[in-house]
Amino acid sequence: MADAIVFEDFFPAMVDKLGAEGFMKELCNGFRLLMDGEKGMITFESLKRNLALLGLQDMDDDEVVRMLREGDLNGDGGLDEMEFCTLMFRLSPALMKSSKSLLEEALVTEM
């Protein structure tokens, strides 16, 4: 049986193809897809409802809670956009190594 490819394996290739700004826009689109529209954050319920979109429909409730806790930096029980993006970077070691250059590229683009 071949090893499964997890989503973070594609992040460096996405950055190469889209550039830092394009990649960040895609992360923001991913956040909006998963968030609870009324609360403006990813909640347990919104994540649970959208697990199939991520190919994670077999996750149990405890795993979903652990995923949220890992990214919930302010302790409000959900993930805001910044927490989501931070978590995605933390889950991709290759992106963590190159995050300084990505930040610099994004800043140059903004100026």
Backbone bond lengths (Angstrom), bond angles and torsions (degrees), N, CA, C in turn:
res aa  C-N    CA-C-N  psi(-1)  N-CA   C-N-CA  omega(-1)  CA-C   N-CA-C  phi
1 M - - - 1.455 - - 1.526 108.89 -
2 A 1.296 117.54 131.95 1.470 122.21 -178.89 1.518 110.20 -74.73
3 D 1.320 115.54 151.47 1.462 120.11 176.22 1.513 109.37 -66.30
4 A 1.327 116.53 140.95 1.460 121.35 177.67 1.525 109.32 -72.87
5 I 1.318 115.26 143.93 1.459 120.34 175.16 1.510 107.14 -95.82
6 V 1.318 117.28 125.25 1.453 121.18 -179.20 1.519 109.28 -96.88
7 F 1.328 116.37 159.09 1.459 120.92 -171.31 1.517 113.77 -56.77
8 E 1.318 118.88 -35.48 1.459 119.09 -176.59 1.530 112.57 -68.35
9 D 1.322 118.30 -16.93 1.452 120.43 176.08 1.534 111.18 -62.32
10 F 1.317 117.40 -25.12 1.456 121.74 -177.43 1.525 113.56 -90.25
11 F 1.314 118.34 -12.98 1.459 120.39 -175.15 1.527 113.40 -58.84
12 P 1.331 119.93 -49.51 1.469 118.03 -179.86 1.539 112.09 -59.32
13 A 1.313 117.49 -38.83 1.468 120.25 178.03 1.521 111.08 -66.04
14 M 1.331 116.54 -36.44 1.462 120.15 177.66 1.524 110.23 -65.09
15 V 1.321 117.41 -41.04 1.462 120.98 179.09 1.522 109.51 -63.81
16 D 1.328 116.97 -43.15 1.462 120.07 178.92 1.525 110.90 -60.38
17 K 1.309 116.55 -40.35 1.464 120.55 -176.93 1.528 112.59 -78.15
18 L 1.338 117.02 -42.12 1.465 121.27 -172.77 1.521 114.26 -96.12
19 G 1.326 117.00 -17.75 1.457 120.28 -172.07 1.520 109.43 79.33
20 A 1.308 116.88 168.42 1.467 121.15 -176.21 1.525 111.55 -62.10
21 E 1.331 116.63 -45.13 1.465 119.63 -177.57 1.524 111.21 -65.57
22 G 1.322 116.86 -44.71 1.466 120.61 179.41 1.520 111.80 -63.48
23 F 1.335 115.79 -39.78 1.460 119.34 178.94 1.524 111.36 -64.18
24 M 1.342 116.31 -43.07 1.462 119.75 179.11 1.528 110.58 -63.55
25 K 1.319 117.43 -37.50 1.474 120.23 176.49 1.525 110.49 -62.09
26 E 1.335 117.06 -40.40 1.464 120.46 178.60 1.528 111.44 -66.24
27 L 1.335 116.77 -39.07 1.465 119.19 175.40 1.530 110.59 -61.42
28 C 1.320 116.55 -42.40 1.468 120.69 178.53 1.524 110.82 -63.42
29 N 1.328 117.18 -39.19 1.469 120.52 176.00 1.523 110.81 -62.70
30 G 1.334 116.29 -39.99 1.465 120.56 176.90 1.517 111.59 -62.64
31 F 1.323 116.22 -40.99 1.460 120.46 177.42 1.528 110.12 -59.90
32 R 1.326 116.67 -49.03 1.469 120.43 -178.02 1.529 111.61 -62.34
33 L 1.317 116.70 -34.16 1.455 121.04 178.46 1.531 111.32 -64.55
34 L 1.332 116.92 -35.76 1.464 121.63 -175.21 1.528 114.25 -94.07
35 M 1.314 117.84 -15.59 1.469 119.96 -172.30 1.529 112.69 -76.88
36 D 1.311 114.17 159.26 1.454 123.16 170.53 1.522 106.15 -81.72
37 G 1.318 117.15 116.46 1.458 121.53 -175.16 1.512 114.36 -59.93
38 E 1.320 117.30 -32.69 1.465 120.48 -179.59 1.521 112.12 -76.21
39 K 1.322 116.90 -35.92 1.464 120.54 -176.26 1.523 112.79 -93.83
40 G 1.337 117.25 -16.04 1.456 120.35 178.88 1.519 114.04 69.85
41 M 1.320 116.97 22.89 1.464 121.81 178.86 1.518 109.08 -149.16
42 I 1.313 115.83 164.27 1.457 120.80 174.17 1.517 107.05 -82.21
43 T 1.314 115.63 119.10 1.463 121.75 179.23 1.523 109.05 -108.32
44 F 1.309 116.00 171.96 1.457 120.36 175.65 1.528 109.58 -54.89
45 E 1.318 116.17 -47.39 1.466 121.10 -176.28 1.527 111.61 -64.81
46 S 1.334 117.24 -44.09 1.466 118.86 -178.14 1.526 111.06 -69.12
47 L 1.325 117.07 -36.81 1.456 119.77 177.92 1.522 110.29 -68.17
48 K 1.308 116.47 -44.84 1.467 121.10 179.47 1.532 110.38 -59.01
49 R 1.332 115.94 -42.00 1.464 122.03 -178.40 1.532 111.42 -65.22
50 N 1.324 117.54 -28.01 1.459 121.46 -174.13 1.529 114.82 -108.54
51 L 1.314 117.48 10.85 1.465 119.99 -177.71 1.520 112.57 -58.20
52 A 1.319 117.76 -35.63 1.467 120.31 -178.92 1.527 111.29 -62.81
53 L 1.335 117.42 -33.17 1.463 120.65 177.94 1.528 111.04 -61.63
54 L 1.329 115.37 -28.62 1.464 121.28 -178.40 1.530 112.25 -93.89
55 G 1.342 116.25 -2.52 1.458 120.06 -175.88 1.517 112.46 75.11
56 L 1.342 116.41 22.01 1.467 121.60 -175.99 1.527 112.27 -116.68
57 Q 1.312 116.94 27.95 1.463 121.21 -175.46 1.528 114.05 -60.57
58 D 1.315 118.37 -16.15 1.459 121.09 -179.45 1.526 113.35 -89.53
59 M 1.335 117.95 0.61 1.468 120.22 178.63 1.520 110.05 -68.03
60 D 1.326 115.53 137.28 1.467 118.04 176.19 1.529 109.21 -88.59
61 D 1.330 115.53 171.34 1.464 121.01 -175.20 1.527 112.65 -58.42
62 D 1.337 117.78 -38.75 1.467 120.63 179.86 1.529 111.59 -62.94
63 E 1.328 116.59 -38.78 1.464 120.05 178.74 1.527 111.20 -67.70
64 V 1.322 117.22 -37.59 1.466 121.28 177.84 1.527 109.68 -64.54
65 V 1.323 116.60 -44.06 1.467 121.18 178.63 1.531 109.94 -61.50
66 R 1.334 117.45 -43.94 1.469 120.71 179.58 1.529 111.06 -62.69
67 M 1.335 117.13 -38.78 1.456 120.75 178.65 1.534 110.37 -62.76
68 L 1.323 115.96 -44.69 1.468 119.74 178.41 1.522 111.27 -63.90
69 R 1.322 116.71 -44.46 1.474 120.27 -179.44 1.515 112.00 -61.83
70 E 1.329 116.51 -35.66 1.462 120.00 -178.73 1.529 111.04 -63.19
71 G 1.316 116.97 -34.50 1.449 119.90 -177.52 1.515 115.06 -97.49
72 D 1.326 117.50 -13.26 1.474 122.05 -174.35 1.524 110.47 -78.85
73 L 1.322 115.84 89.27 1.466 120.51 -175.32 1.523 113.45 -76.71
74 N 1.335 118.00 -28.34 1.467 119.95 -177.77 1.527 113.39 -98.33
75 G 1.341 117.96 0.25 1.459 122.09 174.08 1.513 115.49 73.18
76 D 1.337 118.16 21.41 1.468 119.41 -179.17 1.527 113.39 -89.99
77 G 1.333 117.37 2.79 1.458 120.97 175.49 1.515 114.92 90.01
78 G 1.326 117.73 -1.52 1.455 121.57 179.34 1.517 110.17 -141.36
79 L 1.328 115.38 -179.60 1.459 120.29 178.55 1.518 109.50 -114.73
80 D 1.339 116.08 121.33 1.458 118.32 171.28 1.533 106.71 -83.73
81 E 1.322 116.38 178.44 1.458 120.07 -174.36 1.528 112.41 -60.81
82 M 1.315 117.47 -42.45 1.466 120.39 -179.37 1.534 110.71 -66.04
83 E 1.328 117.38 -42.10 1.458 120.48 178.73 1.528 110.42 -62.90
84 F 1.328 116.92 -40.41 1.462 121.37 178.97 1.528 110.28 -61.92
85 C 1.329 116.51 -49.09 1.467 120.17 -179.35 1.526 110.94 -63.19
86 T 1.324 116.84 -41.07 1.463 121.11 177.45 1.525 110.81 -60.57
87 L 1.331 116.62 -44.21 1.462 121.08 179.27 1.526 110.71 -62.47
88 M 1.317 117.63 -42.15 1.460 120.67 179.89 1.527 110.79 -62.73
89 F 1.329 117.22 -39.99 1.465 119.88 176.63 1.524 110.64 -65.94
90 R 1.326 117.14 -40.74 1.466 120.38 -179.71 1.515 111.30 -65.18
91 L 1.324 117.69 -30.67 1.461 120.94 -179.10 1.523 112.69 -78.16
92 S 1.301 117.52 -10.93 1.460 121.38 -179.64 1.528 109.43 -116.35
93 P 1.317 118.01 96.49 1.473 120.59 -179.10 1.527 112.78 -55.99
94 A 1.320 117.75 -36.44 1.465 119.66 -179.73 1.526 110.62 -65.05
95 L 1.327 116.90 -37.25 1.460 119.94 177.66 1.521 111.03 -70.13
96 M 1.312 117.21 -37.02 1.462 119.57 178.70 1.523 110.06 -59.68
97 K 1.327 117.01 -40.59 1.460 120.63 -179.46 1.521 111.49 -65.78
98 S 1.328 116.10 -34.29 1.463 118.82 -176.03 1.528 112.61 -101.63
99 S 1.330 118.35 7.61 1.461 120.76 -173.60 1.526 112.64 -63.19
100 K 1.322 118.36 -31.89 1.463 120.08 178.99 1.522 110.60 -63.39
101 S 1.321 117.06 -44.94 1.463 119.18 -179.84 1.524 110.86 -69.44
102 L 1.336 117.99 -33.82 1.466 120.85 176.16 1.520 110.94 -64.11
103 L 1.326 116.47 -42.18 1.460 120.89 178.51 1.522 110.19 -63.12
104 E 1.316 116.03 -45.01 1.461 119.26 179.23 1.522 111.17 -61.72
105 E 1.333 117.54 -41.73 1.471 120.90 178.56 1.520 110.92 -62.83
106 A 1.333 116.82 -42.91 1.467 120.61 179.59 1.527 111.08 -64.19
107 L 1.336 116.93 -39.98 1.462 120.28 179.31 1.528 111.70 -66.24
108 V 1.311 116.48 -40.88 1.461 120.39 178.38 1.517 110.08 -63.20
109 T 1.319 117.38 -40.37 1.461 122.35 179.25 1.524 110.85 -63.73
110 E 1.337 117.33 -38.48 1.456 122.28 -179.48 1.525 111.75 -67.81
111 M 1.333 117.38 -30.53 1.470 121.32 -176.38 1.466 108.25 -84.42
